Amino acid sequence: MTTIMEEACKGVTPLIRAVAARERVDEEFVRRGVASGRIVIPCNPRHNPVPAAIGEGMGIKVNVNLGTSRDMPEMRPELEKLRVALRYGADAVMDLSTGGDVDAIRARILKECPVMVGTVPIYQTGLIAARRDAVVEMSEDDIFNGIERHARDGVDFMTVHCGITKESVEWLKSSGRTMDVVSRGGSFLTAWILHNGEENPLYSNFDYLLELAREYEFTLSLGDGFRPGCIDDATDAAQISELMVLGKLVRRCREAGVQSMVEGPGHVPWIWWRPMSPWRRACATEHRSMSSDLWSRTSRRDTIT
């Protein structure tokens, strides 16, 4: 089975045509962007959301985070948040639920949400491991089975913290950070590496992750687990070491015909954002977290006044 990215290499597809019409740009521009990996169209066929694109030349996309917690596990408030988000034009929704029946909540959100849906599978995997024993006791199979479960449900894009490695954890230990690790997924995997003394399975078995992404056609959102939580920690060795790994993984995604985007960059001084910033050079991509508009080219219609 060919992927969205591979189909784009062959020519303009109905999906690309729909995106071009929505963005009011040339179809060939979108096709080239998707084929090169500079534009992604998160679209798991099991969900089949309204076509929308993220990346170079595309309008800013608004992503809404929602989800239950241990203290607020009820589904109904999250469905109301979803309705409000859709009413006001959200382009994407992320279900970050960690309370109640997480599987049922995700299935209901996917059923009722016409726009692309994202998740962070390791949240649920860590939750299950914690209920059983401890987060650091989750197995490699637990991690990948969780990803596949979300993929089978129809999730369009998933945050996966593949750039945290044993080496980057060593850099973190010597960094003297003010705010340590502020990413939940990043903290899970950092603790796992320190406890088990083994490499991050999402990195050591990245090829298997690519196989899953191809099979189910979901977009990889490469998470910034070592993003700085304050300006004082910006561009320290831990963040940059993770970034360099992510840059290599982006290339592997493109070679495999898998769509990917890179989250980030956390809290950094605005003045550091220039066209040839270290993030853009290292990752060889203009993809970015949907919560950030720093790398988007926008028109008047995308500007909120």
Backbone hydrogen bonds, N-H to C=O, Kabsch-Sander energy under -0.5 kcal/mol:
donor,donor_aa,acceptor,acceptor_aa,energy
7,E,3,T,-2.8
8,A,4,I,-1.8
9,C,5,M,-1.0
10,K,6,E,-0.7
10,K,7,E,-1.0
11,G,7,E,-1.3
17,R,13,T,-2.6
18,A,14,P,-2.2
19,V,15,L,-2.0
20,A,16,I,-2.7
21,A,17,R,-2.0
22,R,18,A,-2.0
23,E,19,V,-2.8
24,R,20,A,-1.3
25,V,20,A,-1.8
30,V,26,D,-1.6
31,R,27,E,-2.7
32,R,28,E,-2.7
33,G,29,F,-2.0
34,V,30,V,-2.7
35,A,31,R,-2.6
36,S,32,R,-1.9
37,G,33,G,-1.0
38,R,33,G,-1.7
39,I,33,G,-1.7
40,V,54,I,-2.7
47,H,44,N,-2.4
48,N,44,N,-3.4
50,V,114,P,-3.0
54,I,40,V,-2.4
56,E,38,R,-2.1
58,M,55,G,-1.9
63,N,61,K,-0.6
64,V,92,A,-2.3
65,N,63,N,-0.5
66,L,94,M,-2.5
69,S,72,M,-1.5
78,E,74,E,-0.5
78,E,75,M,-0.7
79,L,75,M,-1.9
80,E,76,R,-1.9
81,K,77,P,-2.2
82,L,78,E,-2.2
83,R,79,L,-2.2
84,V,80,E,-2.3
85,A,81,K,-2.8
86,L,82,L,-2.5
87,R,83,R,-2.2
88,Y,84,V,-1.8
89,G,86,L,-1.4
90,A,85,A,-2.5
91,D,62,V,-2.0
92,A,62,V,-1.6
93,V,116,M,-2.1
94,M,64,V,-2.8
95,D,118,G,-2.3
96,L,66,L,-3.3
96,L,94,M,-0.8
98,T,68,T,-1.5
102,V,100,G,-1.5
105,I,101,D,-2.3
106,R,102,V,-2.4
107,A,103,D,-2.3
108,R,104,A,-2.1
109,I,105,I,-2.4
110,L,106,R,-2.6
111,K,107,A,-1.8
112,E,108,R,-1.9
113,C,109,I,-1.5
116,M,91,D,-0.7
118,G,93,V,-2.6
119,T,157,F,-1.5
120,V,95,D,-0.5
123,Y,120,V,-2.3
124,Q,120,V,-0.6
125,T,121,P,-2.1
126,G,122,I,-2.8
127,L,123,Y,-1.9
128,I,124,Q,-2.6
129,A,125,T,-2.2
130,A,126,G,-2.5
131,R,127,L,-2.2
132,R,128,I,-1.7
133,D,129,A,-3.4
137,E,134,A,-1.8
138,M,135,V,-1.8
143,I,139,S,-2.0
144,F,140,E,-2.1
145,N,141,D,-2.9
146,G,142,D,-1.9
147,I,143,I,-1.5
148,E,144,F,-2.4
149,R,145,N,-2.1
150,H,146,G,-1.9
151,A,147,I,-2.3
152,R,148,E,-2.7
153,D,149,R,-1.4
154,G,150,H,-0.8
154,G,151,A,-0.9
155,V,150,H,-2.0
156,D,117,V,-2.1
157,F,117,V,-1.5
158,M,219,T,-2.2
159,T,119,T,-2.5
160,V,158,M,-0.6
160,V,221,S,-1.9
162,C,160,V,-1.6
165,T,163,G,-0.6
169,V,165,T,-2.2
170,E,166,K,-1.5
171,W,167,E,-1.7
172,L,168,S,-2.2
173,K,169,V,-2.3
174,S,170,E,-1.2
175,S,172,L,-1.4
182,V,180,D,-0.6
182,V,227,R,-0.6
183,S,225,G,-0.7
187,S,183,S,-2.5
188,F,184,R,-2.3
189,L,185,G,-2.1
190,T,186,G,-2.3
191,A,187,S,-2.4
192,W,188,F,-2.0
193,I,189,L,-2.5
194,L,190,T,-2.4
195,H,191,A,-2.4
196,N,192,W,-2.6
197,G,193,I,-2.3
203,Y,200,N,-1.5
204,S,200,N,-2.8
205,N,201,P,-2.1
206,F,203,Y,-1.3
208,Y,205,N,-0.6
209,L,205,N,-1.5
210,L,206,F,-2.2
211,E,207,D,-1.9
212,L,208,Y,-2.1
213,A,209,L,-2.4
214,R,210,L,-2.3
215,E,211,E,-2.6
216,Y,212,L,-2.5
217,E,213,A,-1.3
218,F,213,A,-1.0
219,T,156,D,-2.8
220,L,259,Q,-2.4
221,S,158,M,-3.2
221,S,219,T,-0.6
222,L,220,L,-0.8
222,L,261,M,-2.7
223,G,160,V,-2.1
223,G,221,S,-0.7
225,G,223,G,-1.1
227,R,224,D,-1.6
233,D,230,C,-1.5
234,A,231,I,-1.6
236,D,233,D,-1.2
240,I,236,D,-2.4
241,S,237,A,-2.5
242,E,238,A,-1.9
243,L,239,Q,-2.4
244,M,240,I,-2.4
245,V,241,S,-1.5
246,L,242,E,-2.5
247,G,243,L,-2.2
248,K,244,M,-1.5
249,L,245,V,-2.1
250,V,246,L,-2.4
251,R,247,G,-1.4
252,R,248,K,-1.7
253,C,249,L,-2.3
254,R,250,V,-2.3
255,E,251,R,-2.4
256,A,252,R,-1.4
257,G,254,R,-1.1
258,V,253,C,-2.8
261,M,220,L,-2.4
263,E,222,L,-2.4
267,H,228,P,-2.2
268,V,266,G,-0.9
272,W,269,P,-1.6
273,W,270,W,-2.2
274,R,272,W,-1.1
277,S,274,R,-1.6
281,R,277,S,-2.1
282,A,278,P,-2.5
283,C,279,W,-2.2
284,A,280,R,-1.1
285,T,280,R,-0.7
289,S,264,G,-0.5
292,S,289,S,-1.9
296,S,293,D,-1.2
298,T,296,S,-0.6
302,D,299,S,-1.6
303,T,300,R,-1.3
305,T,303,T,-0.5
